[in-house]
């Protein structure tokens, strides 16, 4: 019974392409000019977001490691180290969010 359901689903997926093929043929020439630019914009946005997330994660990891090392060496300075660490982490995160917003603005 499961195999029959899978086969019907696959057949249905192949049929939808044929149903919409006529519309795609008429608009293929108009879409050919703008599709390439949109594909490159999406690729650039994806790479930009990936690099921003990578840099932000590395910065946050290094910040937390340095703060924890400083606190472990001098536990009395915990309050003086903790507040600037949180502010630094918030600023790093805001830069990643700015990259996220700019990437999505560039796609549209």
QUIFENGI-V720686 format. One record per residue. N is the residue number from 1. SS is DSSP state (helix for helix, strand for strand, loop for the rest). PHI is phi in degrees with one decimal (NA if undefined). Layout:
BEGIN
n=N ss=SS phi=PHI
n=N ss=SS phi=PHI
END
This chain:
BEGIN
n=1 ss=loop phi=NA
n=2 ss=helix phi=-66.3
n=3 ss=helix phi=-64.8
n=4 ss=helix phi=-64.6
n=5 ss=helix phi=-65.0
n=6 ss=helix phi=-64.1
n=7 ss=helix phi=-64.2
n=8 ss=helix phi=-67.0
n=9 ss=helix phi=-65.7
n=10 ss=helix phi=-63.1
n=11 ss=helix phi=-62.1
n=12 ss=helix phi=-64.0
n=13 ss=helix phi=-66.9
n=14 ss=helix phi=-71.4
n=15 ss=helix phi=-73.5
n=16 ss=helix phi=-66.3
n=17 ss=helix phi=-63.3
n=18 ss=helix phi=-69.0
n=19 ss=helix phi=-68.4
n=20 ss=loop phi=-100.2
n=21 ss=helix phi=-66.5
n=22 ss=helix phi=-63.6
n=23 ss=helix phi=-65.8
n=24 ss=helix phi=-67.3
n=25 ss=helix phi=-67.3
n=26 ss=helix phi=-73.7
n=27 ss=helix phi=-98.8
n=28 ss=helix phi=-65.8
n=29 ss=helix phi=-67.5
n=30 ss=helix phi=-71.3
n=31 ss=helix phi=-81.3
n=32 ss=helix phi=-64.1
n=33 ss=helix phi=-76.6
n=34 ss=helix phi=-91.5
n=35 ss=helix phi=-67.6
n=36 ss=helix phi=-62.5
n=37 ss=helix phi=-68.2
n=38 ss=helix phi=-69.0
n=39 ss=helix phi=-64.3
n=40 ss=helix phi=-69.5
n=41 ss=helix phi=-66.1
n=42 ss=helix phi=-65.6
n=43 ss=helix phi=-64.1
n=44 ss=helix phi=-64.6
n=45 ss=helix phi=-65.7
n=46 ss=helix phi=-65.0
n=47 ss=helix phi=-66.1
n=48 ss=helix phi=-63.0
n=49 ss=helix phi=-66.0
n=50 ss=helix phi=-63.5
n=51 ss=helix phi=-67.2
n=52 ss=helix phi=-65.3
n=53 ss=helix phi=-66.7
n=54 ss=helix phi=-63.4
n=55 ss=helix phi=-64.2
n=56 ss=helix phi=-64.9
n=57 ss=helix phi=-66.2
n=58 ss=helix phi=-66.7
n=59 ss=helix phi=-65.5
n=60 ss=helix phi=-66.8
n=61 ss=helix phi=-64.3
n=62 ss=helix phi=-67.1
n=63 ss=helix phi=-63.3
n=64 ss=helix phi=-65.3
n=65 ss=helix phi=-64.0
n=66 ss=helix phi=-66.5
n=67 ss=helix phi=-65.9
n=68 ss=helix phi=-66.3
n=69 ss=helix phi=-66.5
n=70 ss=helix phi=-64.8
n=71 ss=helix phi=-68.0
n=72 ss=helix phi=-69.8
n=73 ss=helix phi=-78.2
n=74 ss=loop phi=-140.8
n=75 ss=helix phi=-62.0
n=76 ss=helix phi=-69.4
n=77 ss=helix phi=-91.4
n=78 ss=helix phi=-58.8
n=79 ss=helix phi=-67.5
n=80 ss=helix phi=-75.2
n=81 ss=helix phi=-92.4
n=82 ss=helix phi=-66.3
n=83 ss=helix phi=-64.0
n=84 ss=helix phi=-63.8
n=85 ss=helix phi=-64.1
n=86 ss=helix phi=-64.4
n=87 ss=helix phi=-63.9
n=88 ss=helix phi=-62.4
n=89 ss=helix phi=-64.1
n=90 ss=helix phi=-65.5
n=91 ss=helix phi=-69.1
n=92 ss=helix phi=-62.5
n=93 ss=helix phi=-64.7
n=94 ss=helix phi=-65.9
n=95 ss=helix phi=-65.2
n=96 ss=helix phi=-66.1
n=97 ss=helix phi=-67.7
n=98 ss=helix phi=-62.9
n=99 ss=helix phi=-62.4
n=100 ss=helix phi=-60.9
n=101 ss=helix phi=-66.5
n=102 ss=helix phi=-64.4
n=103 ss=helix phi=-62.7
n=104 ss=helix phi=-75.1
n=105 ss=helix phi=-71.2
n=106 ss=helix phi=-72.9
n=107 ss=helix phi=-70.4
n=108 ss=loop phi=-80.3
END
